[in-house]
Every structure is written in C-alpha cells, then in structure tokens.
C-alpha cells in the first residue's frame, strides 16, 4: 500500500488527489508540516527551528477530509493537530480513516495514547456509537446536516455571526 503525505500548499488539491488515486496510491495523509529554518538576526545565521503542531491546525485538515470523503476511493489520514480524543473524533467524523499523533507524544510521552483511547471509548459510549465505522464520515460535507458550512460562501455568514458575538448580540 502507498499513502502519500501531502503538504497543504497544493493548488487544485482534489484534482491532484484524484491523479494520485489514478496513479495507484491507496491513501493520502493531510497535511505534512515542513520544518522551516529561521534566521538569527544577531548572529546572521540560519538555524533549524522546531515548531510543534497545535489542535488549531486540525481545522484545515478536517475541512479537506470532509470535502474529500465519499468523493475519492483513497484512505484519508489526518496528520497534524491531533492532541486529544476530541481531535481524533472530529477527524474521524469528518471522514478520516486514520489520525496521526506526534507533537502531543513528544510533549506527553507514549502513555498519552491510553488516555486518548479511554476518552474516545467513553465519548462513543455516552453518544451511543457502537463503532468507529458508525461515526466515520458522519459529518463529512456529504453527510453534514448543513453541508454549506464547509463552503467558502459561508465565510460572510461566519463573519456576521462573529461580529454579533463580539457586540454581545448572540
């Protein structure tokens, strides 16, 4: 099996992914983070810089997985931004087949996986899910109660709602 780990800066991402599928790829993982060097202005040197992911980075990944789920026959993976059971559940509900964890394990150690699994099982029991397969893709664009929420046209509505919250109108 071949899974291609993609960077987020591709244009025409769905087209590129369909080309990967046609070429024989079995999956894609969204999105790889490149470690970028920084510049020390005092020493006038370039040096490596390690910047770990955060849960906030999950949003871009779940957005694309939700758009791709059901439209390609590839395994969809999410890499970057998965710290908690909630993060993993969101990615799976968007349509991911697998989530990758790295930064949180560097911070908390491998034992963190047991906590994530325990929290996922508890959430699934509380919300009456019998399996991961049952929740997987349930909030992809094709299955979401409001699929327009994934579209760019929703941007103006989001800004209007944000403005109302700031003003205390909501």
N, C-alpha and C positions, 0 to 999 in steps of 0.2 A: 504493500500500500504506500502511496505517495501523498503526503499532505504538504501543501505549500504555505509557508508562513509569510504573510503579506504585510507590507508597510502601508500606512494609511494614506499616503500621498499619491496614489494612483488616480488618474482621471478615468472616467468610464469604468468604474470598478465592476459593475455587474457584467459588462461585456468582457472584460479581462478574465473574470472568474469563469464565464461560460467557455472562453477559449482554453483555459486550464482544464476544464472538465472534458472538452473535446479532445485535448491532447493526452488524456488518460489519468489526470490527477484524481485522487479519491477524496480529497478534502482540502479545505483551506482553513487557516487559523488567522483570525483578525484581532489585533494588529500587532506586529512586531515593533518593538521600540529600539531604535538605534541609540547606542551610547555615543554622545556627541562630545568632542573635546571642547574645552573652554580656553580662554586666553587670559593669562595673568598680566595685567597692565603694568604692574610694578617690575616684575622680572622679565617682561617681554618674552614670555614662553607660552607654548601651547601645552596643556596638561589634560590628562583624562579626567572626566567628570562623571560620577555615578549618581544618577537621579532615579530613585525608585518610583514605581507607579503608585497611584492612589486610587481609591474607589471611584473618584470622579471620572477617571479615564474610562470606566466601564460604559458610560453613556454612548460614546461614539461606536463602540464595539456592538452593544446590544441593538443600537439603531440599525446598523448594517446587517446584522444577523437576522433581525426581524424582517427586513426588506427581502433578504435572500431566501429565507426559509420557505420551502414549498415551490420555489422557482428554479432551484438547481438541485441536482441529484448528488451533491457532494456532502460529505460530513463537514459540519460547521463548528469550528472551535473558536473560543474567545480567550485571548491571552492579553493580560494587562488590566489591572484594576479589580481583580477578584481577590478580595480580602476576607469576606465573611460568607456565611451561609446565605444571607440575603443577596449578596452579589452573585453567587453561583446560581441561586434560584432565578434571579432576574434574567441572567444569560440563558438559562435553560428554557424559561418561559418565552423568551424572545425567539428561541429556535435552535440554540446551540446544542450540539451533541456532546460536547466536552468543554470544560473550562480548565485553564492552566493557572497555576499559582506559583509565584516565585518571590516577589518582593516581600510579601507577608511572611513567607517561610524564612527568608533571610533575617527578618526582624524578630519573629516569634519562635522560630525553630519548627522542626518537622512535626512535633506534637500538636501543633495548631490544627493539623488535618483532622484529628479526632474530634476536636471541638466543632469544627465546621460540619463534619458528618453528623454529629449528635444534634446540632441545631437544625440541620436540614431535615432530619428524620422527625424531629419534634414539630417543625413548621408543617411538614406534609401531613402528619397525623392530625394536628389541630385543624387544618384546612381540608381534611378528608381526601387527600390524594393517596392512592394506593401504590403508585409507582412513579418513577421519573418520567417514563414514557407517557403517562397520562397528562403531566403538566407541560411536557416539552412542546414548544411551539404554540402553546395555548394563547399567548399574547403577541404572536408574530403579526405582521401587518395583515395577512390574510385572515387571521382568526380574532383579531382585536375587536372589542365592541365598537371602538371608534378608530378605524384604520387611518383616517385623515390626520390623526395625531402624529403619525410618522412622516407626513409630507411637509415640504418646505412652506407650502401655503399656510400652514398652521402657525408660522412664525409671527405674523401680525397679531393673531389672536393671543398668542403666548405673551407678547409684549404688552398688549392691552390688559391682560389679567395681572401681569406683574405690576404694572402701573397702578392698578386698582388696589393691590395688596399693599403697596408702598404708601398709598394715600389712606389706607385703612377702610376702603370701601368693600372689601371682601372678608 
